[in-house]
Amino acid sequence: QRGPLRVSPDRTHLEHADGTPFFWLADTTWAGALLAGADDWSRYLADRKNKHFNVIQLLGTQYVAAAGDAQGRQAYTGQEKIILDPYFFRRLDARFDALNDAGFVAAPAFAWAAQYMPAAKQLNPGAWLPDDQLAAFGRYFIARYGAHQVVWMFAGDFDYRPPAVAERWRKLGRAIVCIGAFLALSYSHAEPAPPILVDRIAAVVNNDVILLSEVERRTAMMAG
């Protein structure tokens, strides 16, 4: 009702398009939308609503902790040329709709990149897919859910410190997130947590960058 989220003009906080301040209070349910049935998802959202959360962070693809959804389907198969599974996304559509209908902002991750487990490379899109396929998948994901109230969680669990890695994600961020009508805030879940926010390590949308880092259950969010 108040419009999409943005960084405030003075770059000190988040706000809706109409200028109403927004305090980010997120609950994380990484695999929840993938594995929960419709009734369980509704109960989860009602519980988090009662606890006054306003953002739900979730995964929109298979990743190291969930090789697929509750029906065993994956967002895509393949590597050099991926094939999308429409049935996976039809199921996920209902979870996004319910989330927004309940008044939450969705913060979906679609390029998880952790490589700290042997299985991670094959299950995490950001670690497994070539850049052209990851960019194509990201554009599809944003086109599919861009009409929802969303903030894009671009990359998850990637080490931003090597210059080549930072450059890769910067290029991917611009290729994926900056597409016409689907502009929205974006942020990255980086490890280890950086002491400051710099726009060189995350997806960039009109130079508005949100970075979320989690260390020892402490969350920091800053607008660059």
N, C-alpha and C positions, 0 to 999 in steps of 0.2 A: 504493500500500500504506500510506502514511503519511497519506493524506488530502490535501485541497486546500491550496493555499498561502494564507497570511494574513500580515498585519503582526503582529509580535510584540507582546505586551502592553506592553512598554516602548517600542515604536515605534522600535527601533534597527536591526532587521533583518527579513528574511522567515523564515518557518518553516512547516512542515507543520502540519496540524491536531493532530497528536500532540505538537507542541512541538519536533520535530527541526529544527534550523536549516537554512536553505536559502540557498546562495550562488548568486546569479544569474550564470551564465556562458552567455551566449546567442550563437548564430550567426545571422546575418541572411541569409535567402534569399528576398528579397521575392517574386519571381515563380516561385520554384522549384517550389512545389506546383502552380502553374498549368501550367507548361510541361514539367516533367519527366515522362518515362514511368515506369511502375511500377518497372522494373529500375533506372533511374537514381536514382530516389528512394530505393530500398533501399540502393544503393551510397553515396549521399550520407549517409544516416542512419548507416550503419555507420562511415563515415569520421569523422563528427563525434562519434560515440560513442567511438571510439578516441582522439580528441583531448580527451575529457572534457567536452565541452559538455553542458549539461543543459536548455537552452531553445532552441527554434527560433522565430525571428521571421519571419513570413510574411504575405503578402497573401491574403485570402479572396475578393477581387473583382477585376474588371478595374481597372486604374489606368493612369497616364500611360505607364509603361514596359512594360505588357503589356495590349493591348487586349482580350484574351480568353485562354482556355486553349489548350492545344496543338491542340485540335480546332476552335478558332475560336469556341467558345461563351462567352457572358458570363453573369455571375451574374444579371443582370436586363437588360431592355430598357425603354425608355420613360423618361419624366421626371415628368410630372404624375401619372401613375398607372403604376407599374412592373409588369412581368410577370416573374416568376422563371422560370429555366430549370432544371427538375429534373435534367436530364442533366448540367449543369455541376456541380451539388452532389453527385450520385452519384459522379462522378469525384473530387471534392474529399474526399468522405467517406473514401475509401480512403487518401488521403494523411494525413488526421488519424489514422485508425486505426493506420496503420503508424508514425507519429510517436510516439504514446502507447505502442504496443506495444514500441517500442525504448527506452522509458524517458524520453522527453523531455516537458517541459512545452511545450504549444503556446501561442504568443503571436501570435494572428492579428489583423491590422488589417482592419477592415471599413468604415471611413469616412475613407479617405485624402482630404486636403483641399487639397493643393498647387495653387497657381494661378500658378506662375512660368513656365509654358509655355503657349502658346496652346491646345494640345490638352488641357491638364490639366483645364480646366473641364468638358469633356464626358466625360472618362474617370474622373475621381476622384469617387466618390460624395459626399464631403463638400463638394465644390465645385459639383456639378451638381444634386443632388437637392433638392427642397423639403424643409423640415424634417419635414413629416408623413410623406413617403415614406422619408426617411432613417431616421426613428424606427421606422417599420414594418419596413423592411429589417433594421435592427439587432436588433430584437426577434426576427425570424425567424432571423437568424444565430445569436443566442445560444441560442434554443430548440433549434436543430438541433445545436449543438456544446457545449451546456452540460453534458452528461454526461461530456465529455472532461476530462482534466487540462489546464486552460487558465488563462491570464491574458489578459484582453481588452486589446488595444491599441486604444484608442478612436479618437482622431483622429491623423492623420499629417500632418506638414509644414504645420501651420497657425500663423499668427502670432497668439498669444494676447494681444498687448498692447492692441489697441483694445478699449475696454470693451464695445462691442456684440458683438464677436466672442467675447470671453470669456463674456459672458452667454448667447450662443447655444449655445456648446458645453456650458456648465454645465447648461442646461435639457435639451439633448439627452442628455447623460450620464445625468441622472436618469431621463429617459423611457425610455432604451434599456437601461441596465445594471441598474437596480434593479427586477428583475422576479422576485419570488417565489423559487422553488427554484433559480434560475440565478445567484444572487449569487456573484460571484467578484471577485478583485482586478482592478483596471483601471489603465491608465496611458495617457499621451499622449506622442506623439513630436512635440514642439513645436519650432518654429524662430522666432526664434533661441533659443539655450539660455538659460533663465532662471538667474539667480545663485542663487535659492533655490526651494524647492518651496512652492507655496501651493495650497490646495484650491480656489481660485476659478478655476483655469485648466484643470482636467481633469475627467474623469468621477469622480463621487463615489459610493462604495458604503459605506454605514455610516460615512462620514467616513474611510475608509481609502483613501488615494490613492497610487498609484505613478506617478512621472513618469520617463520616459526621454528624454534629450536627447542627440543625437549632433552633435558639432562637431569637425571636423578629426580624425576617427577616434578621438576620446576619448569615452567613455561615462560618464555619471554617473547613478546611480540613488539616490533618496532616498525615505524614507518620511516622510510629513508628520505 
